[in-house]
Amino acid sequence: MNTSTSVVQRPEGFRLPEGQLRVIRWMVYLGFFALAIGIVNGLGQALNYARVDILQYFPGMRNYYQGLTVHGVVNAIVFIFAFANGFLALTTARALDRPLKTGLLWASFGAMVAGFLLAGFAMGSGQASVLYTFYPPLQAHWSFYLGLALLVVSTWILAVTLFLGLAAWRKEHPGARIPLMAFISVATYAMWVLASLGIAVEVVGLLLPWSLGLMDHSDPLLSRSLFWYSGHALVYFWLLPAYLSWYIMVPKHADGKLFSDSLTRVVFLMFLALSIPTGFHHQYTDPGIGTGMKALHAFLTFGVFFPSMVTAFSVMYALEIGGRRRGGTGLVDWFFKLDWKNPALVAQLLAMLTFTLGGITGLINASYNLNQVVHNTTWIPGHFHMTVGSAVTLSFMGIAYWLVPYLTQRRLVGQGMALVSSWVYTAGVLIMARGLISGGLDGMPRRTLVMEAPYEKPSWELAGMLSGFGGTLMFVGSALFFAVLAGTILMGRKVEEPMDLPFTETVRGPADHGWEVHLDRFRYWIVATIILIVIAYGPFLAQYLPGHFTSPPYRFF
Amino acid sequence: MTVERIEKVFLILAGAMLVVFLLALFYSAFGMGMHLPDREGEIVPTEVRNTPPFDNPGVREVEPGRYEVVVLGRAWAFEPDEIRVPAGAEIDFISTATDVIHGFHVEGTRMNAMLIPGQITRMTYVFDEPGEHLIICHEFCGLGHHLMYGRVIVE
């Protein structure tokens, strides 16, 4: 039995070369810059349901749907991609105790900036108000599709960087177990590379040539299916960097320990295998896809819920170890003994609490015919603002409270403000979700300029007010977050002594022999994932291809 | 890998919960007949108005107690936008989109589906009670998306 209980190659100090830290810093900054733009638009969306029109005052904003497109693209894609790129490059390099290829990191950053500028131009000039799902036959300007493609390419370059780093480490450490923090990071990007193939084929193979006039027609159902092949896994690409923090950093903040190294690896391999073959649960109400395939995807979606249940257990257990070490006793007392003054911890504890509701509502969405009660109502944004909108975003904010000081060698400015920010944001998201969910159950449609619709129901009024009020609180919470961020970057006191990432130890470390060694053989698990994908999508594609390219383009915006 | 007893209990309970939920879902689908839209065949979107039954949208009684409702979704209206059907009858909604993707949600019911150009959407429903329901287009279909709605009046 291996006695090492570390999640990194060399627990004692290690610092990346300054050049590499710089590119990681820029990636993280780019992510939060995108978040800021998206959140301003988000406020406009939330207030729409309360029948307050502030979008008219936004410079250059032509209409609600343009703002909604910007909100979705920059928050759900640019923010998350840029942050994940920076954060997971850092965790991988730190865990492997060796720098990555700085040139590749800059290439990834460059592709991200170029993609952001191109898509930003298309959206900003009103030529791409097609929302972040960009379903054809609504046709955006070609620069929108090219921009999206570059954003995905940026994540691919980063993935290659991580894989090369891991390969080099393996050569230096033959037969050794991959440090857990690197394992999680690489598993996340391996999943995303496989997952993003759908969106890549759709955007580069179909929509880009179509928008350039090289193709006359699109196939809306085929495009939707390719989008959601990637689309549900995209949800996990949002979530897994937050899970990495919950497994590895949060136990450290809480003075606890992660219990099992092996169970953690199993969880992330389950996410690798099961994130992708579940996409039809976003298309339950689509015609043209057989109910048998939809039922299969329902079953697999329930499967991918399981590793999240394991996570709930493992992370809570790690927190409990910490709470009891800090003198907590009894069934729940330990929870209140945690360090509720540490903004990094508090943001993520609140993110987890919100995520329990996000997860449960997600299970309802996944529930086959029950989905028809909620599909495309405001229930759905109610649900996903409790997952990506808080479990992920609030966790990334919590991570920023140690990551930005680490990257800048400065002390955090405004610890109290950071704590207030998390509580206000959490209260906001719960109130907004309460409004959206109750409105959705009564048919209030999502993605709709409800305040100018000629129809309405009486119950939507309260639902809309709660959405608007909650959204405003979220905006205030994030404004406080950005104040802390700016204060730290501009005015934080310089720290001389070297800093390190916060990472936990495990109670039970990795085994160096036995079946658990095979957990590290990514190639087997990738083959297993591909087999599952073929089972889940093969029958549909076999029957549907070569597709029905009969829809001419429309530009109704 | 050692798994603690308390962990084992939690995982078994979590798995059991998911299995119970799945069984309930499959019962509601196959035991109670609440089905999702299935494959109903393709159509050329630009030829919809020349293709039966979409050349004649509206409500038809196909046999006593069974009605067929043909609805078109286009930017930005349903055709027809007022549908009158009797309570207690079996209603077969047959629908498609003529231009871009639209949504079709009869609020207060589980009649909730997408209208996708090139695909035919079919749903069957029985309205037990007289009353009025909004039909809402709940998928973004362009600048006038929020103007697109209709009514089902159950008599």
Chai-1 contact restraints between the chains, C-beta under 6 A:
chainA,res_idxA,chainB,res_idxB,connection_type,confidence,min_distance_angstrom,max_distance_angstrom,comment,restraint_id
A,L131,B,F140,contact,1.0,0.0,6.0,A-B,restraint_1
A,Y135,B,I101,contact,1.0,0.0,6.0,A-B,restraint_2
A,P137,B,V100,contact,1.0,0.0,6.0,A-B,restraint_3
A,L138,B,V100,contact,1.0,0.0,6.0,A-B,restraint_4
A,P220,B,I101,contact,1.0,0.0,6.0,A-B,restraint_5
A,P220,B,I116,contact,1.0,0.0,6.0,A-B,restraint_6
A,P220,B,P117,contact,1.0,0.0,6.0,A-B,restraint_7
A,L221,B,I116,contact,1.0,0.0,6.0,A-B,restraint_8
A,L221,B,Q119,contact,1.0,0.0,6.0,A-B,restraint_9
A,S262,B,M1,contact,1.0,0.0,6.0,A-B,restraint_10
A,Y284,B,L36,contact,1.0,0.0,6.0,A-B,restraint_11
A,T285,B,N112,contact,1.0,0.0,6.0,A-B,restraint_12
A,T285,B,A113,contact,1.0,0.0,6.0,A-B,restraint_13
A,T285,B,M114,contact,1.0,0.0,6.0,A-B,restraint_14
A,D286,B,M114,contact,1.0,0.0,6.0,A-B,restraint_15
A,P287,B,P37,contact,1.0,0.0,6.0,A-B,restraint_16
A,P287,B,E40,contact,1.0,0.0,6.0,A-B,restraint_17
A,P287,B,Q119,contact,1.0,0.0,6.0,A-B,restraint_18
A,P287,B,T121,contact,1.0,0.0,6.0,A-B,restraint_19
A,G288,B,R39,contact,1.0,0.0,6.0,A-B,restraint_20
A,G288,B,Q119,contact,1.0,0.0,6.0,A-B,restraint_21
A,G290,B,R39,contact,1.0,0.0,6.0,A-B,restraint_22
A,T291,B,L36,contact,1.0,0.0,6.0,A-B,restraint_23
A,T291,B,D38,contact,1.0,0.0,6.0,A-B,restraint_24
A,K294,B,L36,contact,1.0,0.0,6.0,A-B,restraint_25
A,F302,B,L18,contact,1.0,0.0,6.0,A-B,restraint_26
A,F302,B,L22,contact,1.0,0.0,6.0,A-B,restraint_27
A,M309,B,A14,contact,1.0,0.0,6.0,A-B,restraint_28
A,F313,B,F10,contact,1.0,0.0,6.0,A-B,restraint_29
A,S367,B,L25,contact,1.0,0.0,6.0,A-B,restraint_30
A,Y368,B,L25,contact,1.0,0.0,6.0,A-B,restraint_31
A,N369,B,S28,contact,1.0,0.0,6.0,A-B,restraint_32
A,N369,B,A29,contact,1.0,0.0,6.0,A-B,restraint_33
A,N369,B,M34,contact,1.0,0.0,6.0,A-B,restraint_34
A,N369,B,L36,contact,1.0,0.0,6.0,A-B,restraint_35
A,Q372,B,R110,contact,1.0,0.0,6.0,A-B,restraint_36
A,Q372,B,N112,contact,1.0,0.0,6.0,A-B,restraint_37
A,V373,B,R110,contact,1.0,0.0,6.0,A-B,restraint_38
A,H375,B,N112,contact,1.0,0.0,6.0,A-B,restraint_39
A,N376,B,G103,contact,1.0,0.0,6.0,A-B,restraint_40
A,N376,B,H138,contact,1.0,0.0,6.0,A-B,restraint_41
A,G443,B,E107,contact,1.0,0.0,6.0,A-B,restraint_42
A,P445,B,I136,contact,1.0,0.0,6.0,A-B,restraint_43
A,P445,B,H138,contact,1.0,0.0,6.0,A-B,restraint_44
A,R447,B,F140,contact,1.0,0.0,6.0,A-B,restraint_45
A,T448,B,H146,contact,1.0,0.0,6.0,A-B,restraint_46
A,L449,B,H146,contact,1.0,0.0,6.0,A-B,restraint_47
A,E452,B,H146,contact,1.0,0.0,6.0,A-B,restraint_48
A,A453,B,H146,contact,1.0,0.0,6.0,A-B,restraint_49
A,Y455,B,L134,contact,1.0,0.0,6.0,A-B,restraint_50
A,Y455,B,Y149,contact,1.0,0.0,6.0,A-B,restraint_51
A,E516,B,M1,contact,1.0,0.0,6.0,A-B,restraint_52
A,H548,B,E42,contact,1.0,0.0,6.0,A-B,restraint_53
A,H548,B,G118,contact,1.0,0.0,6.0,A-B,restraint_54
A,T550,B,V44,contact,1.0,0.0,6.0,A-B,restraint_55
A,T550,B,P45,contact,1.0,0.0,6.0,A-B,restraint_56
A,T550,B,G118,contact,1.0,0.0,6.0,A-B,restraint_57
A,S551,B,P45,contact,1.0,0.0,6.0,A-B,restraint_58
A,S551,B,P117,contact,1.0,0.0,6.0,A-B,restraint_59
A,Y554,B,D99,contact,1.0,0.0,6.0,A-B,restraint_60
A,Y554,B,V100,contact,1.0,0.0,6.0,A-B,restraint_61
A,F556,B,A75,contact,1.0,0.0,6.0,A-B,restraint_62
A,F556,B,G142,contact,1.0,0.0,6.0,A-B,restraint_63
A,F556,B,L143,contact,1.0,0.0,6.0,A-B,restraint_64
A,F557,B,G142,contact,1.0,0.0,6.0,A-B,restraint_65
A,F557,B,L143,contact,1.0,0.0,6.0,A-B,restraint_66
